[in-house]
Amino acid sequence: MTAERTATLDDVARAAGVSRATASRVITGQGPASPRARDRVTAAVTALRYVPDASARALVTRTGTRLAIAVIGHTAAVLDDPYVGRVLTSAAHVAAEREVGVSLHWLPLDDPGSLARLADGRGLGGLVVVNPTRPALETVPRRLRGRVAAVGGGTRDVPSFDVDNRAGTDGVVRHLVRTGRQRIAMVTGPSWLLCCDRAVEAYRQVLRETGGEPRVVQGDFTAARGADAAIEVMGRWPDTDAVFALSDLTALGVLDGLHALGVRVPGDVAVAGFDDIAFAGLSRPALTTSTHPVEEIATAAATSVLDRGDGARATFYPSRLVVRDSA
């Protein structure tokens, strides 16, 4: 018994009594065709159970067959970050609706040109850059405008989709002040990330308004660094009564570091994070934080590049304070 042959575009055109070009225009929705031709092609597609080939359709519509998610970082270990997984899953849903595949890539921080090489790849329908840097984004050729979007900060030619961490940070730090904390330290994210500057500026602004002294310690969004940062903060400023970390993973590390020092949370030092990850509410004490709508942001970025958005812009998504026991 032989396997049933899959119908081709030529089969559809022959059954409909139209040219291959006309059949292609009807199926892809690109270009003119008479109502009669459309009816015939539609009937032939149904009768033959024709399934359009994604690669062939990409050549006609020039939309590509793949959505690439590129994550910039020091090492490939950045791909293991749960945040990246959330971006990838959300983008994959958008791609699936458009019959487009998804690929995940690590781009070395010290090789900005790797982004341009990926963006110019064959079959690429769109590119979403996570952890973008200005040097990398500036290597993207202008001819690729509309096919590239960034999560975390863009340029004139590359639109950005990101959480409003300026307002989110403002909300967290003002909450700490309202609850009586006067000596608030901040553990930041990596200095090379575009999005971190906004949060640090918001933190400094609140302290200027309330008479506080900035106490900034470099972080990298990991729990391990959070634990070390807690020890550093308490060593440099023993009277610190609150620590705000720009990621929940870092904040959880801060909790661990303070516990190792015998510091009570929130009795001696309040702790707050940012992101509202699933584990934030499960820690002891439960972590006060600010929300980060990663899925909504990733969906918008993927939709922008696959549906050809309306040009470069910056879109910020609101962050909401979530008060729990740690602060």
C-alpha positions as CSV (number, residue, x, y, z in Angstrom):
1,M,0.0,0.0,0.0
2,T,1.5,3.4,-1.0
3,A,1.2,6.5,1.0
4,E,-1.2,9.2,-0.2
5,R,0.7,11.9,-2.2
6,T,0.5,15.4,-0.7
7,A,-1.2,17.9,-2.9
8,T,0.9,20.7,-4.4
9,L,0.2,24.2,-5.5
10,D,0.4,22.9,-9.1
11,D,-2.3,20.3,-8.3
12,V,-4.6,23.1,-7.0
13,A,-4.0,25.3,-10.0
14,R,-4.8,22.4,-12.4
15,A,-8.0,21.4,-10.5
16,A,-9.2,25.1,-10.4
17,G,-8.4,25.7,-14.1
18,V,-6.2,28.7,-13.3
19,S,-2.5,29.5,-13.6
20,R,-0.1,28.6,-10.8
21,A,0.5,32.4,-10.1
22,T,-3.3,33.0,-9.7
23,A,-3.6,30.0,-7.3
24,S,-0.7,31.4,-5.3
25,R,-2.2,34.9,-5.1
26,V,-5.5,33.5,-3.9
27,I,-3.9,31.2,-1.2
28,T,-1.5,33.8,0.1
29,G,-3.9,36.7,-0.2
30,Q,-1.2,38.7,-2.1
31,G,-2.3,40.3,-5.3
32,P,-5.4,40.5,-7.5
33,A,-7.7,37.6,-8.5
34,S,-11.3,37.6,-9.8
35,P,-14.1,36.4,-7.6
36,R,-14.6,33.4,-9.9
37,A,-10.9,32.4,-9.6
38,R,-11.1,32.7,-5.9
39,D,-14.1,30.4,-5.7
40,R,-12.4,27.8,-7.9
41,V,-9.1,27.9,-6.0
42,T,-10.9,27.7,-2.6
43,A,-12.9,24.7,-3.8
44,A,-9.8,23.0,-5.1
45,V,-7.9,23.6,-1.9
46,T,-10.8,22.0,0.1
47,A,-11.2,19.0,-2.3
48,L,-7.5,18.3,-2.4
49,R,-6.9,19.0,1.3
50,Y,-4.0,21.2,0.3
51,V,-1.8,22.6,3.1
52,P,0.3,25.6,2.0
53,D,4.0,25.1,2.4
54,A,5.5,27.6,4.9
55,S,8.8,27.9,3.0
56,A,7.1,28.5,-0.3
57,R,4.7,31.0,1.2
58,A,7.7,32.8,2.8
59,L,9.3,33.3,-0.6
60,V,6.1,34.8,-2.0
61,T,5.2,37.0,1.0
62,R,8.8,37.7,2.1
63,T,7.8,37.1,5.7
64,G,10.3,34.4,6.5
65,T,9.8,31.1,8.2
66,R,11.5,31.7,11.5
67,L,11.3,34.1,14.5
68,A,14.6,34.3,16.2
69,I,14.9,35.2,19.9
70,A,18.4,36.5,20.5
71,V,19.7,36.9,24.1
72,I,22.8,39.0,24.8
73,G,25.0,38.0,27.7
74,H,28.5,37.2,28.9
75,T,28.0,33.4,28.4
76,A,25.5,31.0,27.0
77,A,24.3,30.4,30.6
78,V,22.1,33.5,30.1
79,L,19.7,31.2,28.2
80,D,18.9,29.3,31.4
81,D,17.4,32.4,33.0
82,P,13.7,31.7,33.7
83,Y,13.0,35.2,32.3
84,V,14.3,34.0,28.9
85,G,12.0,31.0,29.1
86,R,9.0,33.2,29.7
87,V,9.9,35.4,26.7
88,L,10.5,32.4,24.5
89,T,7.2,30.7,25.4
90,S,5.1,33.8,24.7
91,A,6.9,34.5,21.4
92,A,6.3,30.9,20.4
93,H,2.6,31.3,20.8
94,V,2.6,34.3,18.5
95,A,4.8,32.5,15.9
96,A,2.6,29.4,16.0
97,E,-0.5,31.4,15.1
98,R,1.4,32.6,11.9
99,E,2.8,29.1,11.1
100,V,6.4,30.4,11.8
101,G,9.1,28.5,13.7
102,V,11.1,29.9,16.6
103,S,14.8,29.6,17.3
104,L,16.8,30.7,20.4
105,H,20.3,32.2,20.2
106,W,23.0,33.4,22.6
107,L,24.9,36.5,21.4
108,P,28.2,37.2,23.2
109,L,28.2,40.6,24.9
110,D,31.7,41.4,23.5
111,D,30.7,40.7,19.9
112,P,28.0,43.3,18.9
113,G,28.3,42.4,15.2
114,S,26.8,39.0,15.9
115,L,23.4,40.6,16.1
116,A,23.7,42.0,12.5
117,R,24.8,38.6,11.2
118,L,21.8,36.9,12.8
119,A,19.4,39.6,11.6
120,D,20.5,39.1,8.0
121,G,20.1,35.4,8.1
122,R,18.2,33.4,5.5
123,G,14.6,32.7,6.2
124,L,14.3,35.1,9.1
125,G,10.8,36.4,9.6
126,G,11.6,38.5,12.7
127,L,14.1,39.0,15.4
128,V,13.5,39.9,19.1
129,V,16.5,41.0,21.1
130,V,16.6,40.3,24.8
131,N,19.1,42.2,27.0
132,P,19.9,44.7,24.2
133,T,22.9,46.9,24.1
134,R,23.2,50.1,22.1
135,P,26.4,48.9,20.3
136,A,24.6,45.7,19.1
137,L,21.4,47.4,18.0
138,E,23.4,50.0,16.1
139,T,24.9,47.2,13.9
140,V,21.5,46.2,12.5
141,P,21.2,47.4,8.9
142,R,18.5,49.9,8.1
143,R,17.1,47.6,5.4
144,L,16.0,45.3,8.2
145,R,13.8,48.0,9.8
146,G,10.5,46.5,10.9
147,R,12.0,43.0,11.3
148,V,13.8,43.7,14.6
149,A,12.5,44.6,18.1
150,A,14.1,44.8,21.5
151,V,12.9,43.9,24.9
152,G,14.6,46.3,27.3
153,G,15.6,49.4,25.3
154,G,15.8,50.3,21.6
155,T,17.2,52.9,19.2
156,R,15.8,55.2,16.5
157,D,15.4,52.2,14.1
158,V,14.7,49.4,16.6
159,P,11.5,49.7,18.7
160,S,11.6,48.8,22.3
161,F,9.1,46.9,24.5
162,D,9.7,47.0,28.2
163,V,8.3,47.2,31.7
164,D,8.2,50.7,33.2
165,N,10.8,50.0,35.8
166,R,11.2,53.7,36.5
167,A,7.7,54.0,37.8
168,G,7.9,50.5,39.4
169,T,11.1,51.4,41.3
170,D,9.6,54.7,42.4
171,G,6.6,52.8,43.8
172,V,8.7,50.3,45.7
173,V,11.1,52.9,47.2
174,R,8.3,55.3,48.2
175,H,6.6,52.3,49.9
176,L,9.8,51.6,51.9
177,V,9.9,55.3,52.9
178,R,6.3,55.4,53.9
179,T,6.8,52.4,56.2
180,G,9.6,54.2,58.1
181,R,12.7,53.0,56.3
182,Q,15.2,55.8,56.0
183,R,18.5,54.2,55.0
184,I,17.7,52.3,51.8
185,A,20.3,50.5,49.7
186,M,19.8,49.3,46.1
187,V,21.3,46.3,44.3
188,T,21.1,47.1,40.6
189,G,21.3,45.0,37.5
190,P,24.2,44.7,35.1
191,S,25.6,48.2,34.2
192,W,25.6,47.4,30.5
193,L,21.9,46.8,30.3
194,L,20.0,49.8,28.9
195,C,16.9,49.3,31.1
196,C,18.8,49.5,34.4
197,D,19.6,53.2,34.2
198,R,16.0,54.2,34.5
199,A,15.5,52.3,37.7
200,V,18.6,53.7,39.3
201,E,17.6,57.2,38.4
202,A,14.2,56.7,40.0
203,Y,15.8,55.3,43.2
204,R,18.1,58.3,43.4
205,Q,15.3,60.8,42.7
206,V,13.1,59.4,45.6
207,L,16.1,59.6,48.0
208,R,16.8,63.2,46.9
209,E,13.2,64.1,47.7
210,T,13.1,62.4,51.0
211,G,16.6,63.3,52.3
212,G,18.1,59.9,51.9
213,E,21.6,59.0,50.9
214,P,22.1,56.7,47.9
215,R,23.7,53.3,48.7
216,V,24.1,51.5,45.4
217,V,25.7,48.1,44.9
218,Q,26.2,46.5,41.5
219,G,24.2,43.3,40.8
220,D,23.7,40.9,38.0
221,F,20.1,39.6,38.4
222,T,21.3,36.4,40.1
223,A,20.5,35.0,43.6
224,A,24.2,34.3,44.2
225,R,25.1,38.0,43.7
226,G,22.2,39.0,45.9
227,A,23.6,37.0,48.8
228,D,27.1,38.6,48.3
229,A,25.5,42.0,47.9
230,A,23.7,41.7,51.3
231,I,27.0,41.1,53.0
232,E,28.6,44.0,51.1
233,V,25.8,46.4,52.0
234,M,25.8,45.5,55.7
235,G,29.6,45.8,55.8
236,R,29.7,49.2,54.1
237,W,26.6,50.6,55.8
238,P,25.7,48.7,59.0
239,D,22.8,51.0,59.7
240,T,20.9,50.1,56.5
241,D,17.3,49.4,57.3
242,A,16.0,48.4,53.8
243,V,17.4,46.8,50.6
244,F,15.7,47.1,47.2
245,A,17.0,44.7,44.5
246,L,16.2,45.2,40.9
247,S,15.2,41.5,40.4
248,D,13.4,39.0,42.6
249,L,16.1,36.5,42.2
250,T,18.6,39.0,43.5
251,A,16.2,39.9,46.4
252,L,15.9,36.2,47.3
253,G,19.6,36.1,47.5
254,V,19.6,39.2,49.7
255,L,17.2,37.4,52.1
256,D,19.6,34.4,52.2
257,G,22.6,36.7,52.8
258,L,20.9,38.6,55.6
259,H,19.8,35.4,57.2
260,A,23.4,34.2,57.2
261,L,24.4,37.4,59.0
262,G,21.7,36.9,61.6
263,V,19.8,40.0,60.4
264,R,16.0,39.8,60.9
265,V,13.7,40.5,57.9
266,P,11.7,42.7,58.2
267,G,12.5,43.5,61.8
268,D,16.0,44.8,61.2
269,V,16.1,45.3,57.5
270,A,13.2,45.3,55.0
271,V,13.7,43.6,51.6
272,A,12.0,44.3,48.3
273,G,12.5,43.0,44.7
274,F,11.2,43.5,41.2
275,D,9.5,41.1,38.8
276,D,6.9,39.2,41.0
277,I,8.2,35.8,39.9
278,A,6.3,32.7,41.1
279,F,8.7,32.1,44.0
280,A,8.3,35.7,45.4
281,G,5.2,34.8,47.3
282,L,6.7,31.5,48.5
283,S,9.8,32.8,50.2
284,R,9.9,33.2,54.0
285,P,9.1,36.0,54.6
286,A,7.1,36.5,51.4
287,L,8.8,39.0,49.1
288,T,7.4,42.5,48.5
289,T,8.0,43.3,44.9
290,S,6.6,45.1,41.7
291,T,5.1,43.2,38.8
292,H,6.8,42.7,35.4
293,P,4.3,41.6,32.6
294,V,6.9,39.6,30.7
295,E,4.4,37.6,28.7
296,E,2.5,40.7,27.5
297,I,5.8,42.4,26.6
298,A,7.2,39.4,24.7
299,T,3.9,38.9,22.8
300,A,3.8,42.6,21.7
301,A,7.5,42.5,20.5
302,A,7.0,39.2,18.5
303,T,3.7,40.5,17.0
304,S,5.5,43.8,16.0
305,V,8.2,42.1,14.0
306,L,6.0,39.4,12.4
307,D,3.2,41.7,11.5
308,R,5.5,44.6,10.5
309,G,4.9,47.2,13.2
310,D,4.4,50.9,12.6
311,G,8.0,52.0,13.1
312,A,10.4,52.6,15.9
313,R,9.0,53.6,19.2
314,A,9.3,52.8,22.9
315,T,6.4,51.1,24.6
316,F,6.3,50.8,28.4
317,Y,4.1,48.4,30.3
318,P,2.9,49.4,33.8
319,S,4.4,47.8,37.0
320,R,2.2,47.3,40.1
321,L,3.4,47.2,43.7
322,V,2.8,43.9,45.5
323,V,3.2,44.3,49.3
324,R,4.1,41.2,51.3
325,D,5.8,40.4,54.6
326,S,9.4,41.2,53.7
327,A,8.7,45.0,53.6
